[in-house]
């Protein structure tokens, strides 16, 4: 297994928010496991689950999320004290945390964000983020799920992801070497937990300190996009990604010149065939 709890904890401060870590070599979905644990009272604010591989990783709009060996699959729980509607801000916050971590662990990676939840490197998707809400006793908890392709799969990505998915490290675990791969993976996990804590604390305080950084990294802005609202909340439409509002909702300019704000769902770059 790439990940070692004590190695990760050694890089965190004693009062770090995300210190209560559960590790899995393989699990179905860290988001599923953490949500279930919260619901029965076995997990709560600040708890983290990390896996080296998932058998049933989940993405947005009910899609499966490729979760092969060589990735970091991490879910973190928050009782943020904000409304369920405001929980959507945690997704772009987490995207900035991933970019900061990638740029620190892989200098020169110069990562970018495709609104709202994809992190890209060399125009390929290297990370997806899924923030979900779970209730216990009338209290809403946020579960932030982050899947990062750290190393290239030994057998390559599945055919359907060719030209879409990539990894932060060009080599596989075997080509890099297990010892070095473990060092990189644990350093990445620890740095991500620190960066995630910083942006989450700002969200909980009502401060979007990362907004300008998100905007500067967002490759969606100014592009023609096909917008796919959250399942059950509307029909797809096409427009120009004109900007982001103060809640980091995507402002889309429609063909008639009017504008609409999209807070959830996806915006596929028009004609790219990519999500």
Backbone as CSV, one residue per row, in Angstrom:
resi,resn,N_x,N_y,N_z,CA_x,CA_y,CA_z,C_x,C_y,C_z
1,UNK,0.836,-1.198,0.000,0.000,0.000,0.000,0.874,1.253,0.000
2,UNK,0.514,2.235,-0.806,1.294,3.456,-0.907,1.231,4.293,0.367
3,UNK,0.072,4.309,1.016,-0.161,5.272,2.072,0.110,4.697,3.458
4,UNK,0.682,5.563,4.311,1.014,5.184,5.671,0.506,6.283,6.607
5,UNK,-0.354,5.900,7.518,-1.001,6.877,8.394,0.009,7.670,9.214
6,UNK,0.983,6.993,9.797,1.944,7.691,10.645,2.802,8.661,9.841
7,UNK,3.129,8.274,8.615,3.907,9.173,7.762,3.121,10.438,7.446
8,UNK,1.849,10.282,7.162,1.005,11.443,6.868,0.849,12.315,8.108
9,UNK,0.566,11.696,9.253,0.356,12.458,10.488,1.605,13.225,10.903
10,UNK,2.773,12.671,10.597,4.024,13.341,10.960,4.177,14.680,10.261
11,UNK,3.465,14.868,9.148,3.542,16.124,8.395,2.395,17.074,8.728
12,UNK,1.555,16.690,9.681,0.443,17.534,10.097,0.699,18.079,11.495
13,UNK,0.183,19.246,11.785,0.344,19.818,13.121,-0.540,19.062,14.112
14,UNK,-0.183,19.072,15.390,-0.969,18.346,16.398,-2.428,18.790,16.471
15,UNK,-2.703,20.043,16.115,-4.069,20.544,16.174,-4.726,20.626,14.793
16,UNK,-4.185,19.895,13.827,-4.747,19.908,12.468,-6.185,19.392,12.491
17,UNK,-7.005,19.946,11.654,-8.416,19.536,11.579,-8.549,18.101,11.084
18,UNK,-7.805,17.764,10.038,-7.968,16.462,9.398,-6.886,15.472,9.856
19,UNK,-6.929,15.107,11.139,-5.946,14.159,11.686,-6.531,12.762,11.915
20,UNK,-7.840,12.667,11.996,-8.454,11.361,12.270,-8.630,10.610,10.957
21,UNK,-7.610,9.848,10.581,-7.525,9.243,9.248,-7.757,7.738,9.318
22,UNK,-8.609,7.252,8.419,-8.797,5.818,8.223,-8.272,5.456,6.841
23,UNK,-7.394,4.467,6.777,-6.791,4.063,5.509,-7.391,2.749,5.018
24,UNK,-7.579,2.683,3.710,-7.988,1.442,3.049,-7.009,1.168,1.914
25,UNK,-6.629,-0.076,1.768,-5.890,-0.448,0.573,-6.835,-0.361,-0.616
26,UNK,-8.012,-0.998,-0.457,-9.068,-0.967,-1.475,-10.403,-0.810,-0.762
27,UNK,-11.275,0.019,-1.304,-12.644,0.107,-0.816,-13.550,0.407,-2.001
28,UNK,-14.858,0.340,-1.793,-15.756,0.637,-2.907,-15.731,2.130,-3.223
29,UNK,-15.946,2.962,-2.210,-15.943,4.410,-2.397,-15.704,5.065,-1.052
30,UNK,-14.703,5.920,-0.965,-14.450,6.596,0.311,-15.605,7.524,0.675
31,UNK,-16.234,8.139,-0.322,-17.396,8.975,-0.017,-18.531,8.142,0.566
32,UNK,-18.790,6.995,-0.030,-19.847,6.118,0.470,-19.551,5.657,1.889
33,UNK,-18.313,5.224,2.132,-17.923,4.736,3.456,-18.060,5.844,4.500
34,UNK,-17.602,7.048,4.167,-17.639,8.136,5.136,-19.072,8.594,5.394
35,UNK,-19.886,8.678,4.368,-21.282,9.059,4.552,-22.012,8.065,5.447
36,UNK,-21.764,6.782,5.231,-22.405,5.768,6.062,-21.948,5.872,7.515
37,UNK,-20.662,6.139,7.722,-20.131,6.259,9.077,-20.701,7.477,9.797
38,UNK,-20.858,8.575,9.057,-21.454,9.769,9.652,-22.895,9.499,10.046
39,UNK,-23.631,8.849,9.174,-25.060,8.615,9.403,-25.328,7.815,10.673
40,UNK,-24.418,6.897,11.026,-24.626,6.056,12.216,-23.852,6.577,13.423
41,UNK,-23.197,7.727,13.272,-22.505,8.327,14.402,-21.087,7.862,14.629
42,UNK,-20.515,7.131,13.688,-19.143,6.642,13.840,-18.094,7.605,13.286
43,UNK,-18.529,8.641,12.610,-17.596,9.628,12.056,-18.261,10.990,12.114
44,UNK,-17.434,12.031,12.037,-17.972,13.380,12.097,-16.959,14.396,11.625
45,UNK,-17.096,15.597,12.122,-16.293,16.744,11.700,-14.796,16.437,11.773
46,UNK,-14.111,16.580,10.637,-12.668,16.402,10.592,-12.194,15.003,10.270
47,UNK,-13.102,14.044,10.170,-12.691,12.675,9.845,-12.344,12.547,8.370
48,UNK,-11.376,11.688,8.083,-10.861,11.505,6.725,-10.750,10.018,6.415
49,UNK,-11.093,9.648,5.200,-10.859,8.294,4.709,-10.041,8.376,3.435
50,UNK,-9.006,7.524,3.343,-8.107,7.505,2.197,-7.989,6.085,1.682
51,UNK,-8.043,5.922,0.371,-7.879,4.605,-0.249,-6.864,4.686,-1.379
52,UNK,-6.188,3.562,-1.614,-5.265,3.476,-2.730,-5.945,3.047,-4.015
53,UNK,-7.160,2.510,-3.871,-7.939,2.098,-5.043,-9.400,1.999,-4.643
54,UNK,-10.289,2.304,-5.577,-11.727,2.171,-5.346,-12.331,1.240,-6.403
55,UNK,-13.288,0.459,-5.969,-13.959,-0.437,-6.911,-15.273,0.141,-7.418
56,UNK,-15.777,1.174,-6.752,-17.043,1.781,-7.160,-16.983,3.293,-6.947
57,UNK,-15.919,3.899,-7.467,-15.780,5.345,-7.355,-16.922,6.049,-8.075
58,UNK,-17.363,7.165,-7.503,-18.512,7.880,-8.068,-18.122,9.297,-8.447
59,UNK,-18.645,9.729,-9.592,-18.433,11.090,-10.053,-19.740,11.857,-10.041
60,UNK,-19.729,13.018,-10.652,-20.926,13.849,-10.712,-21.942,13.257,-11.684
61,UNK,-23.214,13.648,-11.478,-24.324,13.228,-12.332,-24.458,11.706,-12.367
62,UNK,-24.064,11.027,-11.273,-24.266,9.596,-11.149,-23.314,8.730,-11.940
63,UNK,-22.260,9.324,-12.523,-21.322,8.537,-13.319,-20.323,7.810,-12.425
64,UNK,-19.732,6.764,-12.970,-18.655,6.087,-12.267,-17.379,6.914,-12.426
65,UNK,-16.437,6.733,-11.486,-15.181,7.482,-11.519,-14.045,6.470,-11.491
66,UNK,-13.231,6.484,-12.538,-12.116,5.541,-12.616,-11.189,5.745,-11.418
67,UNK,-10.909,4.662,-10.704,-10.171,4.760,-9.436,-9.126,3.661,-9.331
68,UNK,-8.246,3.580,-10.331,-7.246,2.533,-10.358,-6.081,2.774,-9.413
69,UNK,-5.225,1.786,-9.293,-4.050,1.903,-8.450,-3.145,3.014,-8.980
70,UNK,-2.556,3.747,-8.051,-1.714,4.868,-8.443,-2.370,6.200,-8.211
71,UNK,-3.554,6.168,-7.602,-4.253,7.411,-7.311,-4.375,7.659,-5.819
72,UNK,-4.857,8.838,-5.480,-5.216,9.185,-4.109,-6.713,9.405,-4.092
73,UNK,-7.422,8.619,-3.300,-8.870,8.729,-3.192,-9.181,9.088,-1.749
74,UNK,-9.581,10.336,-1.541,-9.667,10.913,-0.204,-11.023,11.567,-0.009
75,UNK,-11.637,11.292,1.139,-12.881,11.958,1.505,-12.727,12.550,2.893
76,UNK,-13.199,13.783,3.057,-13.083,14.493,4.330,-14.450,15.012,4.741
77,UNK,-14.730,14.927,6.054,-16.031,15.338,6.579,-15.940,16.682,7.287
78,UNK,-16.974,17.492,7.088,-17.078,18.789,7.747,-18.495,18.999,8.251
79,UNK,-18.610,19.614,9.416,-19.882,20.161,9.853,-19.702,21.671,9.807
80,UNK,-19.835,22.232,8.617,-19.345,23.591,8.399,-20.180,24.714,8.963
81,UNK,-21.410,24.432,9.395,-22.221,25.506,9.924,-22.770,26.439,8.873
82,UNK,-22.870,25.962,7.636,-23.468,26.743,6.565,-24.622,25.947,5.979
83,UNK,-25.445,26.605,5.202,-26.621,25.940,4.657,-26.229,24.916,3.598
84,UNK,-27.085,23.894,3.380,-26.794,22.916,2.329,-26.562,23.569,0.967
85,UNK,-27.271,24.695,0.693,-27.079,25.373,-0.579,-25.666,25.954,-0.690
86,UNK,-25.128,26.399,0.433,-23.795,26.995,0.427,-22.683,25.951,0.381
87,UNK,-23.026,24.689,0.567,-22.014,23.634,0.527,-21.351,23.541,-0.841
88,UNK,-22.025,24.048,-1.876,-21.452,23.985,-3.219,-20.132,24.750,-3.310
89,UNK,-19.899,25.699,-2.425,-18.663,26.480,-2.458,-17.467,25.606,-2.095
90,UNK,-17.707,24.518,-1.364,-16.600,23.653,-0.960,-15.940,22.956,-2.143
91,UNK,-16.678,22.730,-3.219,-16.085,22.072,-4.384,-15.010,22.927,-5.040
92,UNK,-15.289,24.181,-5.409,-14.195,25.004,-5.954,-13.086,25.253,-4.948
93,UNK,-13.424,25.318,-3.660,-12.383,25.479,-2.643,-11.426,24.294,-2.676
94,UNK,-11.995,23.089,-2.761,-11.170,21.884,-2.818,-10.336,21.838,-4.086
95,UNK,-10.881,22.326,-5.195,-10.125,22.346,-6.451,-8.878,23.210,-6.316
96,UNK,-9.002,24.346,-5.653,-7.836,25.209,-5.429,-6.827,24.499,-4.534
97,UNK,-7.312,23.798,-3.510,-6.411,23.062,-2.615,-5.626,22.003,-3.380
98,UNK,-6.285,21.312,-4.302,-5.606,20.296,-5.113,-4.546,20.951,-5.997
99,UNK,-4.889,22.054,-6.629,-3.923,22.744,-7.501,-2.705,23.212,-6.718
100,UNK,-2.922,23.778,-5.561,-1.803,24.235,-4.736,-0.908,23.057,-4.350
101,UNK,-1.536,21.947,-4.015,-0.773,20.760,-3.634,0.015,20.217,-4.805
102,UNK,-0.628,20.102,-5.957,0.045,19.585,-7.152,1.236,20.450,-7.533
103,UNK,1.056,21.759,-7.471,2.137,22.664,-7.854,3.295,22.614,-6.861
104,UNK,2.994,22.248,-5.600,4.046,22.150,-4.583,4.802,20.826,-4.682
105,UNK,4.084,19.730,-4.890,4.708,18.405,-4.916,5.319,18.108,-6.282
106,UNK,4.708,18.636,-7.335,5.218,18.465,-8.695,5.515,19.853,-9.263
107,UNK,6.636,20.468,-8.888,6.942,21.835,-9.315,6.851,21.992,-10.838
108,UNK,6.214,23.078,-11.237,6.069,23.341,-12.660,4.857,22.699,-13.294
109,UNK,4.036,22.025,-12.492,2.876,21.341,-13.077,1.852,22.329,-13.633
110,UNK,1.749,23.532,-13.035,0.897,24.591,-13.572,-0.506,24.067,-13.869
111,UNK,-1.159,23.552,-12.839,-2.483,22.961,-13.000,-3.548,24.026,-13.258
112,UNK,-4.650,23.581,-13.861,-5.767,24.458,-14.188,-7.057,23.796,-13.730
113,UNK,-8.145,24.570,-13.752,-9.447,24.071,-13.302,-10.469,24.251,-14.415
114,UNK,-11.208,23.187,-14.703,-12.381,23.291,-15.569,-13.593,23.320,-14.656
115,UNK,-14.367,24.403,-14.757,-15.506,24.569,-13.844,-16.382,23.327,-13.888
116,UNK,-16.860,22.800,-12.800,-16.584,23.376,-11.493,-15.592,22.529,-10.694
117,UNK,-15.417,21.269,-11.101,-14.775,20.327,-10.183,-13.616,19.526,-10.769
118,UNK,-13.160,19.859,-11.968,-12.070,19.085,-12.581,-10.758,19.866,-12.528
119,UNK,-9.707,19.180,-12.108,-8.365,19.759,-12.171,-7.642,19.144,-13.362
120,UNK,-6.995,19.987,-14.163,-6.327,19.534,-15.371,-4.830,19.796,-15.311
121,UNK,-4.098,18.931,-15.988,-2.663,19.124,-16.181,-2.369,18.747,-17.630
122,UNK,-1.735,19.640,-18.360,-1.511,19.441,-19.791,-2.825,19.153,-20.526
123,UNK,-3.875,19.843,-20.103,-5.211,19.764,-20.706,-5.883,18.416,-20.489
124,UNK,-5.337,17.584,-19.649,-5.933,16.291,-19.326,-6.445,16.320,-17.891
125,UNK,-7.538,15.634,-17.648,-8.128,15.603,-16.312,-7.293,14.720,-15.397
126,UNK,-6.828,15.296,-14.288,-6.049,14.530,-13.320,-6.759,14.436,-11.974
127,UNK,-7.877,15.114,-11.830,-8.587,15.094,-10.547,-10.053,15.431,-10.749
128,UNK,-10.897,14.738,-9.997,-12.315,15.054,-9.930,-12.724,15.213,-8.475
129,UNK,-13.714,16.052,-8.231,-14.156,16.344,-6.869,-15.670,16.185,-6.789
130,UNK,-16.129,15.508,-5.749,-17.561,15.311,-5.532,-17.883,15.656,-4.087
131,UNK,-18.620,16.750,-3.885,-19.039,17.155,-2.547,-20.496,16.753,-2.344
132,UNK,-20.736,16.027,-1.256,-22.082,15.542,-0.969,-22.495,15.961,0.433
133,UNK,-23.796,15.913,0.673,-24.348,16.298,1.968,-25.008,15.081,2.609
134,UNK,-24.786,14.909,3.901,-25.440,13.828,4.637,-25.946,14.410,5.955
135,UNK,-27.147,13.991,6.351,-27.760,14.520,7.571,-27.703,13.497,8.702
136,UNK,-27.484,14.003,9.910,-27.563,13.183,11.109,-28.154,14.033,12.220
137,UNK,-29.292,13.585,12.733,-29.931,14.330,13.805,-30.275,15.758,13.443
138,UNK,-30.637,15.975,12.200,-30.999,17.317,11.765,-29.826,18.196,11.407
139,UNK,-28.596,17.702,11.581,-27.412,18.482,11.240,-26.852,18.027,9.896
140,UNK,-26.436,18.998,9.093,-25.903,18.695,7.768,-24.380,18.606,7.829
141,UNK,-23.857,17.522,7.302,-22.412,17.345,7.176,-22.046,17.360,5.698
142,UNK,-20.907,17.935,5.395,-20.381,17.895,4.029,-19.333,16.799,3.946
143,UNK,-19.370,16.051,2.871,-18.331,15.061,2.577,-17.684,15.474,1.263
144,UNK,-16.417,15.847,1.339,-15.679,16.293,0.158,-14.853,15.124,-0.348
145,UNK,-15.202,14.606,-1.517,-14.469,13.492,-2.112,-13.535,13.994,-3.204
146,UNK,-12.273,13.597,-3.111,-11.254,14.041,-4.060,-10.525,12.827,-4.616
147,UNK,-10.525,12.688,-5.916,-9.781,11.609,-6.564,-8.708,12.191,-7.466
148,UNK,-7.447,11.844,-7.204,-6.318,12.406,-7.952,-5.520,11.281,-8.602
149,UNK,-5.252,11.420,-9.885,-4.374,10.473,-10.580,-2.929,10.913,-10.363
150,UNK,-2.264,10.304,-9.398,-0.880,10.669,-9.131,0.072,10.034,-10.128
151,UNK,-0.092,8.719,-10.351,0.794,7.968,-11.228,-0.003,7.363,-12.381
152,UNK,0.653,7.152,-13.490,0.001,6.545,-14.646,-0.333,5.087,-14.338
153,UNK,-1.500,4.603,-14.752,-1.835,3.194,-14.542,-0.823,2.287,-15.244
154,UNK,-0.526,1.149,-14.628,0.454,0.215,-15.202,0.062,-0.217,-16.611
155,UNK,-1.217,-0.422,-16.844,-1.703,-0.873,-18.149,-2.318,0.262,-18.954
156,UNK,-2.130,1.497,-18.505,-2.716,2.631,-19.195,-4.156,2.858,-18.770
157,UNK,-4.681,4.025,-19.084,-6.074,4.322,-18.767,-7.005,3.511,-19.673
158,UNK,-8.227,3.239,-19.200,-9.198,2.554,-20.054,-9.377,3.291,-21.382
159,UNK,-9.721,2.555,-22.397,-9.834,3.116,-23.744,-10.762,4.324,-23.795
160,UNK,-11.863,4.277,-23.018,-12.818,5.376,-23.074,-12.275,6.662,-22.456
161,UNK,-11.150,6.572,-21.728,-10.550,7.758,-21.119,-9.307,8.234,-21.864
162,UNK,-8.957,7.552,-22.948,-7.783,7.938,-23.730,-7.945,9.364,-24.255
163,UNK,-6.950,10.194,-24.033,-7.005,11.576,-24.464,-7.838,12.464,-23.578
164,UNK,-8.381,11.913,-22.489,-9.192,12.687,-21.552,-8.523,12.729,-20.182
165,UNK,-8.111,11.559,-19.692,-7.495,11.466,-18.365,-5.975,11.448,-18.461
166,UNK,-5.338,11.996,-17.444,-3.883,11.973,-17.349,-3.471,11.825,-15.905
167,UNK,-2.180,11.883,-15.653,-1.664,11.768,-14.292,-0.642,12.871,-14.043
168,UNK,-0.469,13.222,-12.784,0.497,14.266,-12.441,1.922,13.802,-12.664
169,UNK,2.168,12.506,-12.415,3.477,11.915,-12.683,3.354,11.079,-13.951
170,UNK,4.226,11.278,-14.898,4.116,10.542,-16.160,4.363,9.047,-15.976
171,UNK,5.188,8.690,-15.009,5.526,7.297,-14.803,4.510,6.566,-13.949
172,UNK,4.549,5.239,-14.015,3.715,4.398,-13.166,4.447,4.138,-11.854
173,UNK,3.796,3.455,-10.922,4.434,3.125,-9.648,5.672,2.275,-9.875
174,UNK,5.576,1.303,-10.765,6.718,0.412,-10.994,7.874,1.139,-11.654
175,UNK,7.594,2.086,-12.548,8.681,2.796,-13.214,9.340,3.814,-12.289
176,UNK,8.556,4.389,-11.388,9.101,5.340,-10.426,9.832,4.603,-9.306
177,UNK,9.309,3.423,-8.961,9.846,2.658,-7.837,8.921,2.797,-6.647
178,UNK,8.614,1.682,-5.968,7.625,1.712,-4.896,8.014,2.636,-3.752
179,UNK,9.302,2.668,-3.404,9.736,3.522,-2.294,9.527,4.994,-2.620
180,UNK,9.951,5.415,-3.801,9.792,6.801,-4.205,8.321,7.138,-4.428
181,UNK,7.566,6.206,-4.991,6.135,6.432,-5.208,5.423,6.644,-3.872
182,UNK,5.776,5.846,-2.879,5.161,5.993,-1.554,5.529,7.335,-0.937
183,UNK,6.777,7.752,-1.107,7.194,9.050,-0.572,6.374,10.166,-1.192
184,UNK,6.230,10.131,-2.514,5.462,11.157,-3.213,3.998,11.123,-2.781
185,UNK,3.420,9.928,-2.724,2.002,9.789,-2.403,1.686,10.299,-1.004
186,UNK,2.509,9.949,-0.024,2.260,10.396,1.345,2.486,11.892,1.501
187,UNK,3.493,12.415,0.806,3.729,13.858,0.837,2.549,14.601,0.215
188,UNK,2.012,14.058,-0.871,0.872,14.683,-1.533,-0.347,14.658,-0.614
189,UNK,-0.606,13.500,0.019,-1.770,13.379,0.891,-1.693,14.358,2.058
190,UNK,-0.512,14.453,2.686,-0.355,15.350,3.825,-0.506,16.812,3.405
191,UNK,0.125,17.180,2.302,0.033,18.567,1.828,-1.418,18.908,1.455
192,UNK,-2.114,17.974,0.824,-3.504,18.217,0.448,-4.371,18.432,1.683
193,UNK,-4.158,17.655,2.734,-4.946,17.833,3.956,-4.691,19.206,4.567
194,UNK,-3.470,19.680,4.507,-3.172,21.020,5.038,-3.827,22.108,4.183
195,UNK,-3.701,21.970,2.854,-4.302,22.974,1.966,-5.829,22.944,2.063
196,UNK,-6.385,21.734,2.180,-7.837,21.599,2.270,-8.343,22.227,3.561
197,UNK,-7.618,22.030,4.647,-8.028,22.650,5.913,-8.063,24.166,5.792
198,UNK,-7.052,24.735,5.157,-7.003,26.190,5.039,-8.211,26.740,4.292
199,UNK,-8.519,26.168,3.131,-9.640,26.712,2.359,-10.973,26.407,3.032
200,UNK,-11.095,25.251,3.685,-12.351,24.913,4.362,-12.598,25.829,5.546
201,UNK,-11.560,26.145,6.296,-11.737,27.070,7.421,-12.176,28.442,6.912
202,UNK,-11.660,28.850,5.772,-12.079,30.129,5.207,-13.543,30.088,4.775
203,UNK,-13.960,28.981,4.163,-15.365,28.840,3.774,-16.257,28.896,5.011
204,UNK,-15.867,28.178,6.073,-16.673,28.148,7.290,-16.749,29.529,7.947
205,UNK,-15.753,30.365,7.680,-15.748,31.727,8.227,-16.414,32.717,7.274
206,UNK,-16.885,32.211,6.127,-17.537,33.088,5.156,-16.582,33.927,4.341
207,UNK,-15.322,33.484,4.262,-14.301,34.234,3.531,-13.851,33.427,2.314
208,UNK,-14.100,33.921,1.118,-13.690,33.203,-0.096,-12.331,33.736,-0.555
209,UNK,-11.320,33.494,0.261,-9.980,34.011,-0.006,-9.366,33.432,-1.271
210,UNK,-9.905,32.302,-1.714,-9.350,31.584,-2.864,-10.061,31.952,-4.165
211,UNK,-11.031,32.860,-4.124,-11.859,33.139,-5.296,-11.038,33.617,-6.485
212,UNK,-10.160,34.580,-6.272,-9.373,35.117,-7.387,-8.435,34.061,-7.957
213,UNK,-7.894,33.213,-7.097,-7.027,32.144,-7.590,-7.824,31.152,-8.430
214,UNK,-9.033,30.832,-7.977,-9.880,29.928,-8.760,-10.143,30.524,-10.142
215,UNK,-10.491,31.798,-10.172,-10.786,32.463,-11.440,-9.560,32.447,-12.351
216,UNK,-8.385,32.716,-11.786,-7.170,32.781,-12.604,-6.806,31.417,-13.186
217,UNK,-7.212,30.351,-12.526,-6.892,28.997,-12.990,-7.987,28.404,-13.877
218,UNK,-9.144,29.054,-13.948,-10.308,28.467,-14.619,-10.205,28.601,-16.145
219,UNK,-10.096,27.462,-16.830,-9.955,27.462,-18.289,-11.302,27.525,-19.005
220,UNK,-12.385,27.509,-18.242,-13.719,27.518,-18.835,-14.132,28.921,-19.279
221,UNK,-13.639,29.926,-18.580,-14.091,31.293,-18.821,-13.750,31.772,-20.233
222,UNK,-14.727,32.423,-20.843,-14.561,32.939,-22.189,-14.832,31.932,-23.282
223,UNK,-15.124,30.699,-22.891,-15.335,29.630,-23.872,-16.822,29.351,-24.089
224,UNK,-17.146,28.820,-25.252,-18.492,28.342,-25.503,-18.664,27.019,-24.788
225,UNK,-19.755,26.884,-24.042,-19.935,25.691,-23.214,-21.328,25.094,-23.402
226,UNK,-21.387,23.792,-23.231,-22.659,23.082,-23.123,-22.889,22.851,-21.636
227,UNK,-23.937,23.443,-21.095,-24.219,23.357,-19.667,-25.215,22.239,-19.404
228,UNK,-24.837,21.356,-18.476,-25.689,20.238,-18.081,-26.053,20.431,-16.618
229,UNK,-27.254,20.933,-16.318,-27.639,21.161,-14.919,-27.642,19.863,-14.128
230,UNK,-27.672,20.005,-12.799,-27.749,18.825,-11.946,-28.953,17.989,-12.352
231,UNK,-28.818,16.686,-12.207,-29.878,15.762,-12.613,-31.208,16.157,-11.981
232,UNK,-32.224,16.305,-12.836,-33.557,16.629,-12.352,-33.824,18.109,-12.141
233,UNK,-32.842,18.976,-12.457,-33.041,20.402,-12.170,-33.147,21.262,-13.427
234,UNK,-33.249,20.649,-14.602,-33.391,21.452,-15.809,-32.820,20.757,-17.020
235,UNK,-32.940,21.424,-18.172,-32.446,20.860,-19.423,-31.111,21.509,-19.787
236,UNK,-30.337,20.825,-20.614,-29.037,21.334,-21.034,-29.212,22.517,-21.996
237,UNK,-28.209,23.382,-22.019,-28.243,24.519,-22.936,-26.815,24.940,-23.250
238,UNK,-26.684,25.820,-24.244,-25.370,26.271,-24.714,-25.250,27.781,-24.567
239,UNK,-24.049,28.231,-24.210,-23.814,29.659,-24.091,-22.330,29.942,-23.936
240,UNK,-21.997,31.162,-23.591,-20.608,31.581,-23.372,-20.367,31.729,-21.868
241,UNK,-19.303,31.105,-21.369,-18.955,31.238,-19.955,-18.381,32.630,-19.742
242,UNK,-19.225,33.544,-19.259,-18.863,34.963,-19.198,-18.129,35.348,-17.921
243,UNK,-18.276,34.564,-16.871,-17.610,34.917,-15.618,-18.104,34.057,-14.473
244,UNK,-17.663,34.415,-13.268,-18.079,33.735,-12.048,-18.581,34.788,-11.069
245,UNK,-19.674,34.482,-10.373,-20.197,35.455,-9.424,-19.511,35.290,-8.073
246,UNK,-20.011,35.996,-7.052,-19.337,35.984,-5.757,-19.444,34.646,-5.049
247,UNK,-20.314,33.760,-5.519,-20.428,32.409,-4.956,-19.790,31.377,-5.883
248,UNK,-19.041,31.864,-6.862,-18.354,31.031,-7.848,-19.328,30.215,-8.695
249,UNK,-20.532,30.736,-8.846,-21.443,30.169,-9.826,-21.028,30.659,-11.207
250,UNK,-21.219,29.812,-12.211,-20.835,30.163,-13.577,-21.899,31.056,-14.204
251,UNK,-21.472,32.224,-14.678,-22.369,33.129,-15.385,-22.302,32.790,-16.869
252,UNK,-23.410,32.356,-17.425,-23.458,31.935,-18.820,-24.288,32.931,-19.624
253,UNK,-23.685,33.459,-20.696,-24.389,34.381,-21.584,-25.080,33.569,-22.668
254,UNK,-26.390,33.692,-22.736,-27.196,32.934,-23.685,-27.218,33.618,-25.052
255,UNK,-27.628,32.903,-26.101,-27.649,33.473,-27.453,-28.461,34.762,-27.574
256,UNK,-29.491,34.936,-26.723,-30.306,36.156,-26.800,-29.707,37.323,-26.035
257,UNK,-28.504,37.107,-25.456,-27.823,38.169,-24.738,-28.077,38.186,-23.242
258,UNK,-29.070,37.437,-22.785,-29.347,37.379,-21.350,-28.316,36.483,-20.670
259,UNK,-28.235,36.585,-19.351,-27.274,35.802,-18.600,-27.972,35.028,-17.493
260,UNK,-27.428,33.858,-17.183,-27.972,33.038,-16.100,-26.827,32.480,-15.276
261,UNK,-27.063,32.297,-13.980,-26.039,31.771,-13.075,-26.291,30.292,-12.842
262,UNK,-25.238,29.493,-12.989,-25.321,28.049,-12.795,-24.471,27.676,-11.591
263,UNK,-25.111,27.098,-10.575,-24.380,26.758,-9.356,-23.970,25.312,-9.255
264,UNK,-24.739,24.437,-9.885,-24.430,23.018,-9.861,-24.542,22.462,-11.268
265,UNK,-24.042,21.267,-11.464,-24.048,20.660,-12.786,-22.668,20.726,-13.407
266,UNK,-22.630,20.704,-14.740,-21.352,20.696,-15.451,-21.415,21.607,-16.667
267,UNK,-20.248,22.081,-17.054,-20.124,22.893,-18.266,-19.030,22.267,-19.124
268,UNK,-19.434,21.582,-20.170,-18.492,20.944,-21.071,-18.061,21.947,-22.134
269,UNK,-16.763,22.040,-22.355,-16.280,22.937,-23.398,-16.889,22.497,-24.721
270,UNK,-17.530,23.411,-25.416,-18.325,23.076,-26.603,-17.454,22.407,-27.675
271,UNK,-17.949,21.272,-28.148,-17.254,20.567,-29.222,-16.110,19.706,-28.767
272,UNK,-15.785,19.716,-27.439,-14.639,18.927,-26.973,-14.992,17.468,-26.772
273,UNK,-16.292,17.206,-26.509,-16.693,15.839,-26.225,-16.219,15.360,-24.880
274,UNK,-15.685,16.289,-24.073,-15.125,15.898,-22.774,-16.031,16.390,-21.650
275,UNK,-16.059,15.599,-20.584,-16.749,16.012,-19.368,-15.776,15.848,-18.276
